[in-house]
Every structure is written in C-alpha cells, then in structure tokens.
Amino acid sequence: MDLTLSPTAQALAYLASAILFIFALKGLTHPATARRGNLFGMLGMAIAIGATLGGAEVQGYWLIGIAGVIGAVIGIVLALRIQMTAMPQLVAALHSFVGMAAVLVAIGTFINRAQAGTLNSLLMGELSAGIVIGAITFTGSVIAFAKLQGIMSGAPIKFLGQHALNALIAITTIALAVHFASTGSWVSLVLMTLLAFTLGGTLIIPIGGADMPVVISMLNSYSGWAAAATGFTLHNNLLIIVGALVGFSGAILSFIMCRAMNRSIINVIFGGFGTDSSGSGGAGAVASEKGVKSASVEDAVYWMEDANRVIVVPGYGMAVAQGQHALKDMMELLQARDVEVKFAIHPVAGRMPGHMNVLLAEADIPYDQVLEMDEINPDFPSTDVVLVVGANDVVNPAAKEDKTSPIYGMPILDAGKARQVYFLKRSMRPGYSGVDNLLFYQDNTSLIFGDAKDTIEGIVSSLKGGGH
C-alpha cells in the first residue's frame, strides 16, 4: 500500500501546520492562553512530521525511525528531570542543536549536489547563509549554556581590541562565504565554517548575566533564521515559514526586552554588563556595616497581617529556592484575612523571557493576580508591603537616580514607593549587573536573610499560628 502523499496534499498539510504555528505563537502571548498555544504548536508539528514522512523524497524509514526513537527518549528524560531553574540553559542548548543541524544539512547538501553536478549560484548562496548563521547560533548558544550553567563565569569577558577582532572575523567570514558561493572551494568552506563558529563565541562572551534574558531571545531568533536557511536548502516551504516566524518573533521579543532595559541590541551585543552572581557573601554582619536594616520573619508577618495590599516581586532567587509553591500558600492565607495580594513581573526578571510567569503558573497562582510592570507600577504608592523574593536589579532605584550607573535609564518596578519593603536574600551580593541596590538603604526597607523558600515557609507557619 502506497502511503506517499501527492505534492498538493503535502502542500495543504504544510499550510495547515503553518496556520497552527501562527495560532500557537498568538496563544503564547498570554499565560491564560499559553496551554492552548502549546497544543496548537504540538498539533502543527505532528502534521508537519507526518506530511514530511509521506513525501516522495523520503526513500526509507529505518534511519529516521531510529533517530526519532533516540530523540524521543532523550526528550522525555529531559522533560521529566529538568527543573524550572535549569530551563534557560536547556533552551540555549536546544538552540545550539538547531544551529548545528543547519550547518550539517548545508554541508551534506553541498557534498551530494557536487557529486551529482547540480550545484548553482543560488543554492551556493543559500548554503553559505545556512552555514554561517548556523555556526554562529551553535557556538553562541553553547557559550550561553555554559554561562547559565555556571561552567564559565557569568561576568562579561572583555579584552583590548575585542570589537575590532569581531569586525575582522565577520568581514573575513562574509568574504569567504562569497568566495565559496562563487567557486565551491573546500578551503573557503572550511575556513568560513571555522570562523563562523569562532564568531559565535566571541560575540557572546562579553555579554554578562544582566543581559542574559535578551541573549536567550536573540539566540532564539538566530535559530529561526538558521532553520529558514535550511528550508531554502531543502526546498521545504514549511521550514522556511516556521524559521521566519521564529526568527521574527525572537527579534521582536529581543527588541521589547531591550526597550524594557533601556538598551539597544547593539549595546547588548557590544557592551554587555553583569557579574557572576553565584557564591555566597556576608549577610547580617555585612548588612549592619553598610547601614542596612535586618528583619525577622515575625516583623514581616506583623506588617502583612495589618496590610490592605501586599505585592510580591519574584526574581531568579525564587526560582533557585523553588519558593513559588510556598508563595501560593502565603497568598491564600493573606487573602483569607482580606489582604489583596498581587505579583509584579518585570520583563527581564529571571534568566529568560516569561521565566517568572511560568514558575507562578506552575504553582497555580491565578493569572489575574500576576501583573506586568506597566500595569502594577501605579499600585506601589498605595501598597502597604512589598515582598521582594530573590530579585534585585529590577527594583534598583539607581536606574532612575544614579546617572553614572550602568543600569541608568532601565525601567524598574517602583517597589520603593510602598510603605514597607522586605527583601528575601541569601546575602548582600548585588544582582547580575553587579550594581549595589540603593533600595537596601531606604528607611522603609529591611532585609530578611536566608533561603527564600525557608523564609516564606516561616511566614506561612506564622500566619497559620495566628501571627500577632
């Protein structure tokens, strides 16, 4: 029985997949519709895979089946074991796979078409683009993964003449790509590929932790363009469409995030800032020396029980401590006392776009209580208590008050305008930007030192016991 699809049937299946992918992206724009968006995306991918396997170009299924089973097993194991705190580095690793796939497909196509004598200038141009974009995506994603995983320092790595070196590598790579497209030279192919791999690394190493959310989004865009280039190489219209969707959506998201940080893409790529926020530092003693007030769980409970409104500002520290479920319990106990509880999300909180939203959704915190920066900022002046859980730069008044600060001009959550602010922190270490937080020294701010989850569970226990 011949299950091969006709070109018309395959094209219609690809069209249906493309439409479903567009609906998927639309659904992912809001937490309330994200689950439906994911379902649309999975359905679209299932149709795309089926239509591709049914195409006349597929000559056998054994190798495809073996690769599919291996990939499925790896994917299932990762999905079951991965923690949300490790999701950013997983995303970076997956981006690297897309980049390497583009490189391998382009080189494989060149070898096959060269042997068949069917190379042409248009195809050679497509191969050059696929190799260069894919190689940059691969090594850039590997460096991002290493920084996020703590394998290498999250601080910017800079050296004299770095920008000039990047420019020289880029110009040489483009020249080799043109030469390869014109002549099919193996020497140009090898040198072009090696330089593109190098450029991916040298572009990402100067970017520090403070800019890492933008880097993840930017690499997502790169992976889309790599996929689109592969689509041109394989004459696969769906891959071109999907690659363009991912490429444009990643670029738009990067622009939105840069605007939220008052930084340009060029500034992120060539002037990255941030420090490695790992490790421990002084706590209460250091705070006292700096004139920072240290508080207890009981102090926070005293204020929250008498509050009309409490706003929680989550950050990466909450993700590390896995404190979102304890926050859900705290929220319910406060609401039982007629205290209004909201969650304030900064666009670059965490290490990837939407990181905090996903964590809070994981704890079943209602979407209508999770508000973005522009929505929540007007509420801070009328808020009794702000609880900052593992966040730092996104509430730092230096962004508005210190013109010499590297984060000056970055829009922030106006947490300092509340009556009382409590920070849950392990130490006095600054955030990813390495900038001291001026909010620590305000009269209405106190720090509660310790693991965020333990502290929140202490608040929950005290609330259950009746507090004061």
The 8 nearest C-alpha neighbors of each residue, nearest first, counted from 0:
[[1, 2, 3, 4, 53, 55, 5, 54],
 [0, 2, 3, 4, 53, 55, 5, 54],
 [3, 1, 0, 4, 53, 54, 5, 55],
 [4, 2, 53, 1, 54, 55, 5, 52],
 [5, 3, 53, 54, 8, 9, 2, 6],
 [4, 6, 8, 7, 9, 3, 54, 55],
 [7, 5, 9, 8, 10, 4, 54, 55],
 [6, 8, 10, 5, 9, 11, 4, 12],
 [9, 7, 11, 5, 10, 6, 4, 12],
 [8, 10, 12, 6, 11, 7, 50, 4],
 [9, 11, 13, 7, 12, 8, 6, 14],
 [12, 10, 14, 8, 13, 9, 7, 15],
 [13, 11, 9, 15, 14, 10, 8, 50],
 [12, 14, 16, 10, 11, 15, 237, 47],
 [13, 15, 11, 17, 12, 16, 10, 18],
 [14, 16, 12, 18, 13, 17, 19, 11],
 [17, 15, 43, 13, 19, 14, 18, 47],
 [16, 18, 20, 14, 19, 15, 13, 21],
 [19, 17, 21, 15, 20, 16, 14, 22],
 [18, 20, 22, 16, 43, 21, 39, 17],
 [21, 19, 23, 17, 40, 22, 18, 43],
 [20, 22, 18, 24, 23, 19, 25, 17],
 [23, 21, 25, 19, 20, 24, 26, 18],
 [24, 22, 36, 20, 40, 26, 39, 21],
 [25, 23, 27, 21, 26, 22, 20, 36],
 [24, 26, 22, 23, 27, 28, 21, 36],
 [27, 25, 36, 32, 23, 33, 24, 28],
 [26, 28, 33, 24, 36, 25, 29, 23],
 [27, 29, 26, 25, 24, 30, 33, 32],
 [30, 28, 27, 31, 32, 33, 26, 25],
 [31, 29, 33, 32, 366, 27, 28, 356],
 [30, 32, 29, 33, 366, 34, 26, 35],
 [31, 33, 26, 35, 30, 29, 34, 36],
 [34, 32, 27, 36, 30, 26, 35, 31],
 [35, 33, 37, 36, 32, 38, 31, 26],
 [36, 34, 38, 32, 37, 33, 39, 26],
 [37, 35, 23, 26, 33, 39, 34, 27],
 [36, 38, 40, 34, 35, 39, 23, 41],
 [39, 37, 35, 41, 40, 36, 42, 34],
 [40, 38, 36, 23, 42, 37, 19, 41],
 [41, 39, 37, 23, 43, 20, 38, 42],
 [40, 42, 44, 38, 43, 39, 45, 37],
 [43, 41, 45, 39, 44, 40, 38, 46],
 [42, 44, 16, 40, 46, 19, 41, 45],
 [43, 45, 47, 41, 46, 42, 48, 40],
 [44, 46, 42, 48, 47, 43, 41, 49],
 [47, 45, 49, 43, 44, 48, 50, 16],
 [48, 46, 44, 50, 45, 49, 16, 13],
 [49, 47, 51, 45, 50, 46, 44, 52],
 [48, 50, 46, 52, 51, 47, 53, 45],
 [49, 51, 53, 47, 48, 9, 52, 46],
 [52, 50, 48, 54, 53, 49, 47, 9],
 [53, 51, 49, 54, 50, 48, 57, 60],
 [52, 54, 3, 50, 4, 51, 49, 2],
 [55, 53, 51, 56, 52, 4, 3, 57],
 [54, 56, 57, 3, 53, 4, 58, 5],
 [55, 57, 54, 58, 53, 52, 51, 59],
 [58, 56, 55, 59, 54, 52, 53, 60],
 [57, 59, 56, 60, 55, 54, 52, 61],
 [60, 58, 57, 61, 62, 63, 52, 56],
 [59, 61, 63, 62, 64, 58, 57, 52],
 [62, 60, 64, 63, 59, 65, 66, 67],
 [61, 63, 65, 64, 60, 66, 59, 67],
 [62, 64, 60, 66, 61, 65, 67, 59],
 [65, 63, 67, 61, 62, 66, 60, 68],
 [64, 66, 62, 68, 67, 63, 61, 69],
 [67, 65, 69, 63, 64, 68, 70, 62],
 [68, 66, 64, 70, 65, 69, 63, 71],
 [67, 69, 71, 65, 70, 66, 72, 64],
 [70, 68, 66, 72, 71, 67, 65, 73],
 [69, 71, 67, 73, 68, 72, 74, 66],
 [72, 70, 68, 74, 73, 69, 67, 75],
 [71, 73, 75, 69, 74, 70, 68, 76],
 [72, 74, 70, 76, 71, 75, 77, 69],
 [75, 73, 71, 77, 72, 76, 70, 78],
 [74, 76, 78, 72, 77, 73, 71, 79],
 [75, 77, 79, 73, 78, 74, 80, 72],
 [78, 76, 74, 80, 75, 79, 81, 73],
 [79, 77, 75, 76, 81, 80, 74, 73],
 [78, 80, 76, 77, 81, 75, 74, 82],
 [81, 79, 77, 78, 76, 82, 75, 83],
 [80, 82, 77, 78, 79, 85, 83, 86],
 [83, 81, 84, 85, 80, 86, 79, 78],
 [82, 84, 86, 85, 81, 318, 358, 87],
 [83, 85, 82, 318, 86, 319, 87, 315],
 [86, 84, 83, 82, 87, 88, 89, 81],
 [85, 87, 89, 83, 88, 84, 90, 82],
 [88, 86, 90, 89, 85, 351, 350, 91],
 [87, 89, 144, 91, 90, 86, 147, 85],
 [90, 88, 86, 92, 91, 87, 93, 85],
 [89, 91, 93, 87, 88, 92, 86, 94],
 [90, 92, 88, 140, 94, 89, 144, 93],
 [93, 91, 89, 95, 94, 90, 144, 88],
 [94, 92, 90, 96, 95, 91, 89, 97],
 [93, 95, 91, 97, 92, 96, 222, 140],
 [94, 96, 137, 98, 140, 92, 93, 97],
 [97, 95, 93, 99, 94, 98, 100, 92],
 [98, 96, 100, 94, 95, 99, 222, 101],
 [99, 97, 133, 137, 136, 95, 101, 96],
 [98, 100, 102, 96, 101, 97, 137, 133],
 [101, 99, 97, 103, 98, 102, 104, 96],
 [100, 102, 133, 98, 104, 99, 229, 103],
 [101, 103, 130, 99, 105, 133, 100, 104],
 [104, 102, 100, 106, 105, 101, 107, 99],
 [105, 103, 107, 101, 106, 102, 108, 100],
 [104, 106, 108, 126, 102, 103, 107, 101],
 [105, 107, 109, 103, 108, 104, 102, 110],
 [108, 106, 104, 110, 109, 105, 103, 111],
 [107, 109, 105, 111, 106, 110, 112, 104],
 [110, 108, 106, 112, 107, 111, 113, 105],
 [109, 111, 113, 107, 108, 112, 114, 106],
 [112, 110, 108, 114, 113, 109, 107, 115],
 [111, 113, 115, 117, 109, 114, 118, 110],
 [114, 112, 116, 110, 115, 111, 109, 118],
 [115, 113, 111, 112, 116, 110, 117, 109],
 [114, 116, 112, 113, 117, 111, 118, 110],
 [115, 117, 113, 114, 118, 112, 111, 119],
 [118, 116, 112, 115, 113, 119, 114, 111],
 [119, 117, 112, 116, 113, 122, 123, 120],
 [120, 118, 122, 121, 123, 117, 180, 124],
 [119, 121, 123, 122, 124, 180, 181, 118],
 [122, 120, 124, 123, 119, 125, 180, 118],
 [123, 121, 125, 124, 119, 120, 126, 118],
 [124, 122, 180, 126, 120, 125, 121, 127],
 [123, 125, 127, 121, 180, 122, 126, 120],
 [124, 126, 122, 128, 123, 127, 232, 129],
 [127, 125, 123, 129, 105, 124, 128, 130],
 [128, 126, 124, 130, 176, 125, 129, 131],
 [127, 129, 125, 131, 126, 130, 132, 124],
 [130, 128, 228, 126, 132, 127, 131, 133],
 [129, 131, 102, 133, 127, 128, 132, 134],
 [130, 132, 134, 128, 195, 133, 129, 127],
 [133, 131, 135, 129, 225, 134, 130, 128],
 [132, 134, 98, 136, 225, 130, 101, 102],
 [133, 135, 196, 137, 131, 136, 195, 132],
 [136, 134, 199, 132, 196, 195, 137, 133],
 [137, 135, 98, 133, 139, 134, 221, 138],
 [138, 136, 95, 98, 134, 140, 135, 139],
 [137, 139, 141, 199, 200, 140, 196, 135],
 [140, 138, 199, 200, 136, 142, 141, 137],
 [139, 141, 143, 91, 95, 137, 138, 142],
 [140, 142, 138, 144, 143, 139, 145, 137],
 [141, 143, 145, 139, 144, 140, 138, 146],
 [144, 142, 140, 146, 141, 145, 147, 139],
 [143, 145, 88, 141, 147, 142, 91, 146],
 [146, 144, 150, 142, 148, 143, 147, 151],
 [147, 145, 153, 151, 143, 149, 144, 148],
 [146, 148, 144, 149, 145, 88, 143, 153],
 [147, 149, 145, 150, 146, 144, 88, 85],
 [148, 150, 146, 151, 147, 145, 152, 153],
 [151, 149, 145, 148, 146, 152, 147, 144],
 [152, 150, 146, 149, 145, 153, 148, 147],
 [151, 153, 154, 275, 146, 149, 150, 274],
 [152, 154, 275, 146, 208, 207, 274, 151],
 [153, 155, 274, 207, 275, 152, 273, 208],
 [156, 154, 205, 207, 206, 272, 157, 204],
 [157, 155, 205, 204, 154, 158, 206, 207],
 [158, 156, 205, 155, 161, 159, 204, 160],
 [157, 159, 161, 160, 156, 205, 162, 155],
 [158, 160, 161, 157, 162, 163, 164, 156],
 [161, 159, 163, 162, 164, 158, 165, 157],
 [160, 162, 164, 163, 159, 158, 165, 157],
 [163, 161, 165, 164, 160, 166, 269, 159],
 [162, 164, 166, 160, 161, 165, 167, 168],
 [163, 165, 167, 161, 162, 166, 160, 168],
 [166, 164, 162, 168, 167, 163, 169, 161],
 [165, 167, 163, 169, 164, 168, 170, 162],
 [166, 168, 164, 170, 165, 169, 171, 163],
 [169, 167, 165, 171, 166, 170, 172, 164],
 [168, 170, 172, 166, 167, 171, 165, 173],
 [171, 169, 173, 167, 172, 168, 166, 174],
 [170, 172, 174, 168, 173, 169, 167, 175],
 [173, 171, 169, 175, 191, 170, 174, 168],
 [172, 174, 176, 170, 175, 171, 169, 177],
 [175, 173, 171, 177, 176, 172, 170, 178],
 [174, 176, 178, 172, 187, 177, 173, 191],
 [177, 175, 173, 179, 174, 178, 127, 180],
 [176, 178, 180, 174, 175, 179, 181, 173],
 [179, 177, 175, 181, 176, 180, 182, 174],
 [178, 180, 183, 176, 182, 184, 181, 187],
 [181, 179, 123, 177, 124, 178, 182, 183],
 [180, 182, 178, 179, 177, 183, 120, 123],
 [181, 183, 179, 184, 180, 178, 177, 187],
 [184, 182, 179, 180, 181, 185, 123, 178],
 [183, 185, 187, 179, 182, 186, 188, 178],
 [186, 184, 188, 187, 189, 183, 179, 190],
 [185, 187, 189, 184, 188, 190, 179, 191],
 [186, 188, 190, 184, 175, 179, 185, 189],
 [189, 187, 185, 191, 186, 190, 179, 192],
 [188, 190, 192, 186, 191, 187, 185, 193],
 [191, 189, 193, 187, 192, 188, 194, 186],
 [192, 190, 188, 172, 194, 189, 175, 193],
 [191, 193, 195, 189, 190, 194, 188, 196],
 [192, 194, 196, 190, 195, 191, 189, 197],
 [193, 195, 197, 191, 196, 192, 198, 190],
 [196, 194, 198, 192, 197, 135, 131, 134],
 [195, 197, 134, 193, 135, 199, 194, 198],
 [198, 196, 194, 195, 200, 199, 193, 201],
 [199, 197, 195, 201, 200, 196, 202, 194],
 [200, 198, 135, 139, 138, 196, 202, 197],
 [199, 201, 139, 198, 138, 197, 202, 203],
 [200, 202, 198, 204, 203, 199, 197, 165],
 [203, 201, 199, 200, 198, 204, 268, 205],
 [202, 204, 200, 206, 201, 205, 139, 199],
 [203, 205, 156, 206, 201, 202, 200, 155],
 [206, 204, 155, 156, 157, 203, 271, 207],
 [207, 205, 271, 155, 203, 204, 272, 210],
 [208, 206, 273, 155, 154, 272, 271, 209],
 [207, 209, 273, 211, 431, 153, 210, 274],
 [210, 208, 431, 273, 432, 207, 211, 272],
 [209, 211, 208, 213, 212, 207, 214, 206],
 [210, 212, 214, 208, 213, 209, 350, 215],
 [213, 211, 351, 350, 215, 214, 210, 352],
 [212, 214, 216, 211, 215, 210, 253, 217],
 [213, 215, 211, 217, 216, 212, 218, 210],
 [216, 214, 218, 212, 213, 217, 219, 351],
 [217, 215, 219, 213, 214, 249, 253, 218],
 [216, 218, 214, 220, 219, 215, 253, 213],
 [219, 217, 221, 220, 215, 216, 214, 222],
 [218, 220, 216, 222, 217, 221, 249, 215],
 [219, 221, 246, 249, 217, 223, 218, 222],
 [220, 222, 218, 224, 223, 219, 136, 225],
 [223, 221, 225, 219, 220, 224, 94, 97],
 [224, 222, 246, 242, 245, 226, 220, 221],
 [223, 225, 227, 246, 221, 226, 222, 242],
 [224, 226, 222, 228, 133, 223, 227, 132],
 [227, 225, 242, 229, 223, 224, 228, 222],
 [228, 226, 239, 242, 230, 224, 229, 225],
 [227, 229, 129, 225, 231, 230, 226, 224],
 [230, 228, 232, 226, 227, 231, 101, 129],
 [231, 229, 238, 239, 235, 227, 233, 228],
 [232, 230, 234, 228, 229, 233, 235, 239],
 [231, 233, 229, 230, 234, 125, 228, 126],
 [232, 234, 230, 235, 231, 229, 108, 104],
 [235, 233, 231, 232, 230, 236, 229, 239],
 [234, 236, 230, 233, 238, 237, 231, 239],
 [237, 235, 239, 238, 234, 240, 230, 231],
 [236, 238, 240, 239, 235, 13, 241, 17],
 [239, 237, 230, 241, 240, 236, 235, 242],
 [238, 240, 227, 230, 236, 242, 237, 241],
 [241, 239, 237, 243, 238, 242, 244, 236],
 [242, 240, 244, 238, 243, 239, 237, 245],
 [243, 241, 223, 227, 226, 239, 245, 244],
 [242, 244, 246, 240, 241, 245, 247, 227],
 [245, 243, 241, 247, 242, 246, 248, 240],
 [246, 244, 223, 248, 242, 243, 247, 249],
 [247, 245, 220, 223, 243, 224, 249, 244],
 [246, 248, 250, 244, 249, 245, 243, 251],
 [247, 249, 251, 245, 250, 246, 244, 252],
 [250, 248, 220, 252, 246, 247, 216, 251],
 [249, 251, 247, 253, 248, 252, 220, 246],
 [252, 250, 254, 248, 253, 249, 247, 255],
 [253, 251, 255, 249, 254, 250, 248, 256],
 [254, 252, 250, 256, 251, 255, 216, 213],
 [253, 255, 251, 257, 252, 256, 258, 250],
 [256, 254, 252, 258, 253, 257, 251, 259],
 [257, 255, 259, 253, 258, 254, 252, 346],
 [258, 256, 262, 260, 254, 259, 255, 263],
 [257, 259, 261, 255, 260, 256, 262, 254],
 [258, 260, 256, 257, 261, 410, 255, 346],
 [261, 259, 409, 257, 258, 262, 410, 256],
 [262, 260, 409, 258, 259, 408, 257, 410],
 [263, 261, 257, 260, 258, 266, 264, 267],
 [262, 264, 266, 265, 257, 267, 261, 258],
 [263, 265, 267, 266, 268, 257, 262, 254],
 [266, 264, 268, 263, 267, 269, 270, 262],
 [265, 267, 263, 270, 269, 264, 268, 262],
 [266, 268, 271, 264, 270, 265, 269, 263],
 [269, 267, 265, 266, 270, 271, 264, 206],
 [268, 270, 266, 267, 265, 271, 205, 162],
 [271, 269, 266, 267, 268, 272, 206, 205],
 [272, 270, 206, 267, 207, 205, 269, 268],
 [271, 273, 207, 155, 432, 206, 209, 270],
 [432, 274, 272, 207, 209, 431, 208, 154],
 [275, 273, 154, 431, 433, 432, 153, 276],
 [274, 276, 153, 154, 277, 152, 431, 208],
 [277, 275, 431, 274, 430, 278, 428, 153],
 [276, 278, 275, 279, 149, 153, 152, 274],
 [279, 277, 276, 280, 275, 428, 426, 425],
 [280, 278, 426, 277, 281, 425, 428, 276],
 [279, 281, 426, 428, 427, 282, 278, 425],
 [282, 280, 285, 426, 427, 284, 283, 279],
 [281, 283, 426, 285, 284, 427, 286, 280],
 [282, 284, 286, 285, 287, 293, 281, 448],
 [285, 283, 287, 286, 282, 288, 281, 289],
 [284, 286, 288, 281, 287, 282, 283, 289],
 [287, 285, 291, 283, 289, 284, 288, 282],
 [286, 288, 290, 284, 289, 285, 291, 283],
 [289, 287, 285, 286, 290, 284, 291, 283],
 [290, 288, 286, 287, 291, 285, 440, 284],
 [289, 291, 287, 288, 286, 292, 440, 285],
 [292, 290, 286, 287, 289, 440, 439, 293],
 [291, 293, 445, 446, 290, 294, 287, 286],
 [292, 294, 446, 445, 447, 291, 283, 286],
 [295, 293, 447, 446, 445, 298, 292, 296],
 [296, 294, 298, 297, 447, 299, 293, 446],
 [295, 297, 299, 298, 458, 300, 457, 454],
 [296, 298, 300, 295, 299, 301, 461, 458],
 [299, 297, 301, 295, 296, 300, 294, 302],
 [298, 300, 296, 302, 301, 297, 303, 295],
 [299, 301, 297, 303, 302, 298, 304, 458],
 [302, 300, 298, 299, 304, 303, 297, 467],
 [301, 303, 299, 300, 305, 304, 306, 298],
 [302, 304, 306, 300, 305, 301, 299, 384],
 [305, 303, 306, 301, 302, 300, 333, 336],
 [306, 304, 303, 302, 301, 307, 338, 383],
 [307, 305, 303, 383, 308, 304, 302, 338],
 [306, 308, 338, 339, 383, 305, 309, 337],
 [307, 309, 339, 382, 306, 338, 383, 340],
 [310, 308, 384, 340, 385, 339, 383, 382],
 [311, 309, 385, 341, 342, 340, 386, 384],
 [310, 312, 386, 342, 385, 387, 343, 313],
 [311, 313, 387, 343, 342, 388, 386, 310],
 [314, 312, 388, 390, 317, 387, 389, 311],
 [315, 313, 390, 389, 316, 349, 348, 317],
 [314, 316, 349, 318, 317, 389, 390, 319],
 [389, 317, 315, 319, 318, 314, 320, 390],
 [318, 316, 320, 389, 322, 315, 319, 314],
 [317, 319, 321, 315, 316, 84, 320, 322],
 [320, 318, 316, 317, 321, 84, 315, 322],
 [319, 321, 317, 322, 452, 318, 451, 316],
 [322, 320, 318, 319, 317, 323, 452, 324],
 [321, 323, 452, 317, 320, 325, 324, 326],
 [324, 322, 326, 325, 321, 359, 362, 327],
 [325, 323, 327, 362, 326, 322, 328, 321],
 [324, 326, 328, 327, 322, 323, 456, 455],
 [327, 325, 329, 323, 324, 328, 330, 322],
 [326, 328, 324, 330, 325, 329, 364, 331],
 [329, 327, 325, 331, 326, 330, 332, 324],
 [330, 328, 326, 332, 459, 327, 331, 333],
 [329, 331, 327, 333, 328, 332, 326, 334],
 [330, 332, 334, 328, 333, 329, 335, 327],
 [333, 331, 335, 329, 334, 330, 328, 336],
 [334, 332, 336, 330, 338, 335, 331, 329],
 [333, 335, 337, 338, 331, 336, 332, 330],
 [334, 336, 332, 333, 337, 331, 338, 330],
 [335, 337, 333, 334, 338, 332, 304, 331],
 [338, 336, 334, 335, 339, 333, 307, 306],
 [337, 339, 334, 307, 333, 336, 308, 306],
 [338, 340, 308, 307, 334, 309, 337, 341],
 [341, 339, 309, 310, 308, 330, 338, 334],
 [340, 342, 310, 368, 369, 311, 309, 343],
 [341, 343, 369, 311, 310, 312, 368, 370],
 [344, 342, 312, 370, 371, 311, 369, 375],
 [345, 343, 371, 372, 370, 346, 342, 312],
 [344, 346, 348, 372, 347, 371, 393, 343],
 [347, 345, 348, 256, 344, 259, 352, 372],
 [346, 348, 345, 212, 349, 352, 256, 351],
 [349, 347, 345, 314, 346, 355, 350, 344],
 [350, 348, 315, 314, 354, 351, 347, 355],
 [349, 351, 212, 211, 87, 354, 348, 315],
 [350, 352, 212, 354, 87, 349, 215, 353],
 [353, 351, 354, 212, 347, 346, 350, 216],
 [352, 354, 356, 355, 357, 351, 346, 348],
 [355, 353, 351, 357, 352, 356, 349, 358],
 [354, 356, 358, 357, 353, 359, 349, 348],
 [357, 355, 353, 359, 358, 354, 360, 30],
 [356, 358, 360, 355, 354, 359, 361, 353],
 [359, 357, 361, 355, 360, 356, 354, 323],
 [358, 360, 362, 361, 356, 357, 364, 323],
 [359, 361, 363, 357, 362, 358, 364, 356],
 [360, 362, 358, 359, 363, 357, 364, 323],
 [361, 363, 324, 359, 360, 364, 323, 327],
 [364, 362, 360, 361, 365, 359, 327, 324],
 [363, 365, 362, 360, 359, 327, 366, 368],
 [366, 364, 367, 368, 363, 369, 360, 359],
 [365, 367, 369, 368, 364, 31, 30, 360],
 [368, 366, 365, 369, 370, 341, 364, 31],
 [367, 369, 341, 366, 365, 342, 370, 340],
 [370, 368, 342, 366, 367, 341, 343, 371],
 [371, 369, 343, 375, 374, 344, 342, 368],
 [370, 372, 344, 374, 373, 343, 375, 345],
 [371, 373, 345, 375, 374, 344, 376, 412],
 [372, 374, 376, 375, 371, 377, 370, 412],
 [375, 373, 371, 372, 370, 376, 377, 378],
 [374, 376, 372, 378, 377, 373, 370, 371],
 [375, 377, 378, 379, 373, 413, 372, 374],
 [378, 376, 375, 379, 380, 374, 373, 381],
 [379, 377, 376, 375, 381, 380, 382, 374],
 [378, 380, 382, 417, 381, 376, 416, 377],
 [381, 379, 416, 417, 382, 378, 377, 418],
 [382, 380, 379, 378, 417, 383, 418, 308],
 [383, 381, 379, 417, 308, 380, 384, 309],
 [382, 384, 418, 306, 308, 417, 419, 309],
 [385, 383, 419, 309, 420, 382, 418, 417],
 [386, 384, 420, 310, 309, 311, 421, 387],
 [385, 387, 311, 421, 422, 420, 312, 388],
 [388, 386, 312, 422, 311, 390, 423, 313],
 [389, 387, 313, 423, 390, 317, 312, 314],
 [316, 388, 390, 314, 317, 315, 424, 423],
 [391, 389, 314, 388, 313, 387, 315, 316],
 [390, 392, 430, 393, 394, 395, 389, 436],
 [391, 393, 395, 394, 430, 390, 432, 436],
 [392, 394, 411, 391, 395, 412, 345, 390],
 [395, 393, 412, 411, 392, 391, 414, 396],
 [394, 396, 392, 436, 397, 393, 438, 437],
 [397, 395, 398, 399, 437, 400, 438, 394],
 [398, 396, 401, 400, 399, 395, 437, 407],
 [397, 399, 407, 406, 396, 408, 409, 400],
 [400, 398, 397, 396, 407, 408, 401, 409],
 [399, 401, 397, 398, 396, 402, 407, 404],
 [402, 400, 397, 403, 404, 399, 407, 398],
 [401, 403, 404, 407, 400, 399, 398, 397],
 [402, 404, 401, 405, 407, 406, 397, 400],
 [403, 405, 407, 406, 401, 402, 397, 398],
 [404, 406, 407, 403, 272, 434, 432, 398],
 [407, 405, 398, 404, 409, 408, 397, 432],
 [408, 406, 398, 404, 409, 405, 402, 399],
 [409, 407, 398, 261, 399, 410, 406, 260],
 [408, 410, 260, 261, 398, 407, 406, 411],
 [411, 409, 259, 260, 408, 261, 398, 412],
 [412, 410, 393, 394, 413, 409, 395, 398],
 [411, 413, 394, 414, 376, 372, 393, 345],
 [414, 412, 415, 376, 416, 411, 379, 394],
 [413, 415, 416, 412, 417, 379, 394, 385],
 [416, 414, 417, 413, 438, 420, 394, 443],
 [417, 415, 380, 414, 379, 413, 418, 382],
 [416, 418, 380, 382, 379, 415, 419, 383],
 [419, 417, 383, 384, 443, 382, 416, 420],
 [418, 420, 384, 443, 417, 444, 383, 385],
 [421, 419, 444, 385, 384, 443, 386, 445],
 [420, 422, 386, 445, 446, 444, 387, 385],
 [423, 421, 446, 387, 447, 424, 386, 388],
 [422, 424, 447, 388, 451, 448, 389, 387],
 [425, 423, 448, 426, 389, 449, 422, 447],
 [424, 426, 449, 448, 450, 282, 423, 427],
 [427, 425, 282, 280, 428, 424, 281, 448],
 [428, 426, 282, 281, 429, 280, 286, 285],
 [427, 429, 426, 280, 430, 276, 279, 281],
 [430, 428, 433, 435, 434, 427, 436, 431],
 [429, 431, 391, 432, 433, 392, 276, 428],
 [432, 430, 209, 273, 208, 274, 433, 276],
 [273, 431, 433, 209, 434, 430, 274, 272],
 [432, 434, 429, 274, 431, 430, 273, 435],
 [435, 433, 432, 429, 436, 430, 404, 392],
 [434, 436, 429, 437, 433, 430, 428, 395],
 [435, 437, 395, 438, 439, 434, 429, 397],
 [438, 436, 439, 440, 396, 395, 397, 435],
 [437, 439, 440, 436, 441, 395, 396, 415],
 [440, 438, 437, 441, 436, 444, 291, 445],
 [441, 439, 438, 291, 437, 442, 444, 290],
 [440, 442, 438, 444, 443, 439, 437, 415],
 [443, 441, 444, 440, 445, 292, 439, 419],
 [442, 444, 419, 441, 420, 418, 445, 415],
 [445, 443, 420, 441, 442, 421, 439, 419],
 [444, 446, 292, 421, 293, 294, 420, 422],
 [447, 445, 422, 293, 421, 294, 448, 423],
 [448, 446, 423, 294, 295, 422, 293, 424],
 [449, 447, 424, 425, 423, 446, 426, 282],
 [448, 450, 425, 424, 451, 454, 447, 423],
 [449, 451, 453, 452, 425, 454, 320, 424],
 [452, 450, 454, 453, 423, 320, 455, 449],
 [451, 453, 322, 455, 454, 320, 450, 456],
 [454, 452, 456, 450, 451, 455, 457, 449],
 [453, 455, 457, 451, 456, 452, 450, 458],
 [456, 454, 458, 452, 457, 453, 325, 451],
 [455, 457, 459, 453, 458, 454, 325, 452],
 [458, 456, 454, 460, 455, 459, 453, 461],
 [459, 457, 455, 461, 456, 460, 296, 462],
 [460, 458, 456, 462, 329, 457, 461, 463],
 [461, 459, 457, 463, 458, 462, 456, 464],
 [460, 462, 464, 458, 466, 463, 459, 457],
 [463, 461, 459, 466, 465, 464, 460, 458],
 [464, 462, 460, 465, 461, 459, 466, 332],
 [465, 463, 461, 462, 466, 460, 459, 467],
 [464, 466, 462, 463, 467, 461, 460, 304],
 [467, 465, 462, 461, 464, 300, 301, 463],
 [466, 465, 301, 300, 304, 297, 461, 462]]
